[in-house]
Amino acid sequence: SEGLPFTRAGRMAATGQREEVLAILQTLLAEKRSSDNWPIAIARLRAFDFVRDTPEFIDYVDWLERHAIEQREALDSLLGDDRSPGEPQQKRGPT
């Protein structure tokens, strides 16, 4: 098995396989796929430095960031968080 596309992309990035990495990023974006730690990992891993300025990388990371914001807003809505954007979050649970 080749593993998850995130694992394959990381492995290919580590070995400098530019076209393969870009193809995986395009596929992930088209399928709107992400991993829990992927937005953090891909943005910081030096293995991706050689594709960081490509439209494929930029488009995928932009989508990841927008997707994370949408998920946070949906969760806030479910939890009844009605604070204004940028306002500090109130602590929940025991103090």
Secondary structure, 3 states (H helix, E strand, C coil): CCCCHHHHHHHHHHCCCHHHHHHHHHHHHHCCCCCCCHHHHHHHCHHHHHHCCCHHHHHHHHHHHHHHHHHHHHHHHHHCCCCCCCCCCCCCCCC
